[in-house]
Amino acid sequence: MVFSVGLKVKNSSTYVTTNIITLKFTKERYTPYTLLTGKVWLDCVADEVQSISLSVDNVPIHFGIPDSLEYEFSKGRHIYSFSSRGYTSALTYNQPTPGLYANATISSVMSGEITLPNVSFEYMTDSINYVFIKENDSMWDGAVAFARKFCGDYPYIFGPNTVRVTRFSNLPVLNIPSEKIVSECVGEDYSKLISDLKMRDIDGNYNVFTMTNADAVGRDIVRHRQIAFDRQWLSDQNEAMLSRIDYSMRGFRYKKICYEGFSNEELRQYVTAVGQSVNITQKEISKFTLSLSPKGVFTTLWFYYDRYCNV
């Protein structure tokens, strides 16, 4: 298995290296970009790096901007330390024009007026009646609203920089041999749970619409939130509150395994693995990290059990 990092410079030349000192690649179900951090060395100077990529056996899994990059010359080597997010991170910074987008698809909402380089969207012919973009909404907020209305799901990043709404079904079931598993874990994360949500009505009156999260209350968690009337859900005020409560539950229960190697995993790919204490039977990957170091190549897989994942 060959791991190669590409540093593309301002004049469009790309310096590709397999001389990796350390590397960590992360992809997560609710994060709208991939994340790559690492340290590599070259035989020459790469001046004004404008993008960083990672490929595994010539299959690209990351392509993004260098959020930070540091050059060091040491012992005859040109060493680059970097942190890079995928180009889909631009979805969180750019804001479309507020208003109603009728007969909406994910592409029409996302590509109507702002063109993002190296970002693509799931192709679909079906549309929904409308998506309402509120003041200060980002493009990612629009994608989240569309996915919830279209199929009751949450969008995610597929490949290096494709926004998908539905699960990509043409993926094989990944079987992890027991002898490759090096650690197993079961955990909970209650830090984001909302217990009670209260939404004003269209006239600005408080406490008109309320919803309680039994999963939080049953764990003695008290976290009340007040929100303005959400015009995204004019005909279904409960959905305005439920979508927020569902998101607050993200990753609140999970299983995790770490194994030696890498299998070109993808988010929402089904996995089967039998460990000493943790068994996974065709569950969707919710997060994974790939780590390269002098110790070897290791992959950690998370399987969330929440309102969107492995329901």
C-alpha positions in Angstrom: 0.0 0.0 0.0 1.5 3.3 -1.2 0.7 6.6 0.6 1.6 9.7 -1.3 1.3 13.4 -0.3 1.1 16.0 -3.0 2.1 19.7 -2.5 0.7 21.9 -5.3 2.5 25.2 -5.7 1.3 28.5 -7.1 2.6 27.8 -10.7 0.5 24.6 -10.8 3.4 22.2 -10.4 2.8 19.4 -7.9 5.5 17.8 -5.8 4.6 14.3 -4.8 6.4 12.5 -2.0 6.1 9.1 -0.3 8.6 10.3 2.3 6.2 10.5 5.2 7.4 11.1 8.7 4.0 11.3 10.4 0.5 11.6 9.0 -3.1 11.6 10.4 -6.2 11.7 8.2 -9.7 12.2 9.8 -13.2 12.0 8.3 -16.3 12.4 10.4 -20.0 12.1 9.7 -21.0 15.5 10.9 -17.9 17.5 9.9 -18.2 19.1 6.5 -14.6 18.5 5.5 -11.7 16.0 5.7 -8.7 16.9 7.8 -5.1 16.0 7.1 -2.1 16.8 9.4 1.4 15.6 9.0 5.1 16.0 8.3 6.8 15.0 5.0 10.2 15.6 3.4 11.2 16.5 -0.2 14.4 16.7 -2.1 13.6 20.2 -3.2 11.8 23.4 -2.1 8.1 23.7 -2.8 7.5 27.4 -2.9 4.1 28.9 -2.1 2.1 25.8 -1.5 -1.6 26.4 -2.4 -3.1 22.9 -1.9 -2.3 19.6 -0.3 -3.5 16.1 -1.3 -3.3 12.6 0.0 -3.7 9.5 -2.2 -3.6 5.8 -1.3 -2.5 3.5 -4.1 -3.3 6.4 -6.5 -6.8 6.8 -5.1 -7.3 10.4 -3.8 -8.8 10.7 -0.3 -8.0 14.3 0.6 -7.6 17.5 -1.4 -7.6 20.8 0.4 -6.0 24.1 1.3 -3.0 24.4 3.7 -4.5 26.0 6.8 -1.0 26.1 8.2 2.3 25.0 6.7 5.8 25.3 8.1 9.0 24.7 6.1 12.2 23.5 7.8 15.6 22.5 6.4 17.2 19.9 8.5 20.0 17.3 7.9 19.8 17.9 4.2 16.1 17.4 3.9 13.3 19.9 3.1 10.7 19.1 5.8 7.1 20.4 5.6 4.7 20.3 8.5 1.1 21.1 7.7 -2.6 21.0 8.6 -5.1 21.0 5.7 -8.9 20.9 5.5 -10.7 19.7 2.4 -12.1 22.2 0.0 -15.6 21.6 1.3 -14.6 23.6 4.4 -15.5 26.6 2.2 -19.2 25.6 2.7 -19.0 26.8 6.3 -17.6 30.3 5.3 -19.7 31.2 2.3 -23.2 32.6 2.7 -25.9 32.3 -0.1 -28.5 35.0 -0.5 -31.2 34.6 2.1 -34.6 33.7 0.8 -36.8 30.9 -0.5 -35.3 28.5 -3.1 -38.1 26.7 -4.8 -38.0 23.3 -6.5 -34.7 22.7 -4.8 -32.0 20.1 -5.3 -28.8 20.0 -3.4 -27.0 21.4 -6.5 -29.4 24.2 -7.1 -29.2 25.4 -3.5 -25.4 25.1 -3.3 -24.4 26.2 -6.8 -26.9 28.8 -7.6 -24.7 31.9 -7.2 -21.4 30.8 -5.5 -19.0 28.5 -7.4 -16.6 26.7 -5.1 -13.4 25.2 -6.6 -13.0 21.4 -6.4 -16.3 20.9 -4.6 -19.1 18.7 -6.1 -22.6 17.6 -5.1 -24.6 14.4 -5.3 -26.4 14.1 -8.6 -30.1 13.8 -8.1 -33.2 14.4 -10.3 -35.7 14.6 -7.4 -36.4 17.9 -5.8 -38.3 19.3 -2.8 -40.8 22.2 -2.7 -38.4 24.7 -1.1 -35.5 25.4 1.1 -35.5 28.7 3.1 -32.0 30.2 3.6 -32.1 32.4 6.7 -30.0 35.5 7.5 -26.4 34.4 8.3 -26.9 30.9 7.1 -23.8 29.3 5.5 -23.9 27.1 2.5 -23.5 24.1 4.8 -26.6 25.2 6.8 -28.5 25.1 3.5 -27.2 21.6 2.8 -28.3 20.5 6.3 -31.8 21.9 5.8 -32.1 20.3 2.3 -31.1 16.9 3.5 -33.5 16.9 6.5 -36.4 17.9 4.2 -35.4 15.6 1.4 -34.9 12.3 3.3 -34.7 13.1 7.0 -31.0 12.6 7.0 -27.8 14.6 7.6 -25.4 15.5 4.7 -21.8 14.2 4.7 -18.6 14.3 2.7 -17.9 11.5 0.3 -14.6 11.0 -1.3 -12.3 14.1 -1.0 -14.9 16.8 -1.6 -18.3 15.6 -2.6 -21.4 16.5 -0.6 -23.8 13.7 -0.4 -27.3 13.6 1.0 -28.1 9.9 0.7 -25.9 6.9 1.5 -23.7 5.7 -1.4 -24.8 2.1 -1.6 -22.2 0.7 -4.0 -19.7 0.0 -1.3 -18.6 -3.5 -0.2 -19.0 -4.7 3.4 -15.7 -4.4 5.1 -14.6 -7.3 7.2 -11.9 -6.6 9.8 -10.0 -9.8 10.8 -9.9 -10.3 14.6 -6.1 -10.8 14.6 -5.6 -7.3 13.2 -7.7 -5.5 16.0 -5.4 -3.9 18.5 -7.9 -2.1 20.7 -11.6 -1.8 21.3 -13.8 0.7 23.1 -17.4 1.5 24.0 -18.3 5.1 25.1 -20.7 7.9 25.6 -20.6 11.6 25.0 -23.4 13.6 26.6 -21.7 17.0 26.3 -23.9 18.3 23.4 -27.3 17.0 24.5 -30.2 19.5 24.7 -33.0 18.6 27.2 -35.6 21.2 26.4 -36.2 23.4 23.4 -38.5 26.4 23.2 -39.3 28.3 20.1 -41.1 31.7 19.7 -44.0 31.9 17.3 -44.1 34.1 14.2 -45.3 37.1 16.3 -42.3 36.8 18.6 -44.2 35.3 21.6 -42.0 33.0 23.8 -42.8 29.5 25.0 -45.4 28.9 22.3 -43.7 25.8 20.9 -41.8 23.5 23.3 -40.2 20.1 23.0 -38.5 17.8 25.6 -35.7 15.3 24.8 -36.5 12.2 26.9 -33.0 10.8 26.2 -31.5 13.8 28.0 -34.0 14.1 30.8 -33.7 10.4 31.5 -30.0 10.9 32.1 -30.7 13.9 34.5 -29.3 16.4 31.9 -30.9 19.8 32.1 -30.1 22.1 29.2 -32.8 24.5 28.0 -32.5 26.4 24.7 -34.6 29.3 23.4 -34.7 29.8 19.6 -36.4 32.2 17.3 -39.3 31.1 15.0 -37.7 29.0 12.2 -39.2 29.9 8.8 -37.6 26.8 7.4 -40.4 24.8 8.9 -43.5 27.1 8.5 -45.9 24.1 8.2 -44.2 21.9 10.8 -42.9 23.7 13.8 -42.2 20.4 15.7 -39.7 19.5 13.0 -37.8 22.8 13.6 -37.2 21.7 17.2 -36.8 18.0 16.6 -34.0 18.6 14.0 -32.0 20.6 16.5 -32.5 18.0 19.3 -31.5 15.2 16.9 -28.3 17.1 16.0 -27.5 17.6 19.7 -27.6 13.8 20.1 -24.8 13.2 17.5 -22.3 10.6 18.6 -23.7 10.3 22.1 -23.2 6.6 22.1 -20.5 4.9 20.1 -18.3 1.8 19.6 -14.7 2.1 18.4 -12.1 -0.3 17.2 -8.5 0.2 16.1 -6.8 -2.2 13.7 -3.5 -2.5 12.0 -3.6 -1.4 8.3 -5.9 0.6 6.1 -8.8 -0.5 3.8 -9.6 2.7 2.0 -12.7 3.1 4.2 -15.5 5.5 3.4 -18.1 7.1 5.7 -21.3 5.1 6.0 -19.6 2.0 4.7 -20.8 -1.2 6.4 -18.3 -3.0 8.6 -18.3 -6.4 10.4 -15.7 -7.0 13.1 -15.5 -9.4 16.0 -13.3 -8.4 18.9 -12.7 -9.6 22.4 -15.5 -7.4 23.9 -16.9 -5.3 21.0 -18.8 -6.9 18.1 -19.7 -4.9 15.0 -22.2 -6.5 12.6 -22.8 -4.6 9.4 -22.8 -1.1 11.0 -22.1 2.2 9.3 -18.7 3.9 9.8 -19.4 7.3 11.4 -15.8 8.5 11.8 -12.4 7.1 11.0 -8.8 8.2 11.4 -5.8 6.9 9.5 -2.4 7.2 11.3 1.0 6.7 9.8 4.2 6.8 12.0 7.4 4.9 12.5 5.2 2.5 14.6 3.2 1.5 11.4 -0.2 2.1 9.8 -3.3 2.0 12.0 -7.0 2.8 11.4 -9.5 3.7 14.1 -13.2 3.3 13.3 -16.0 4.9 15.2 -19.6 3.6 15.0 -22.1 6.2 16.4 -25.5 5.1 17.7 -27.6 8.2 17.5 -30.6 9.8 15.7 -28.9 9.6 12.3 -26.3 6.8 12.6 -27.0 3.1 13.0 -30.5 3.8 14.1 
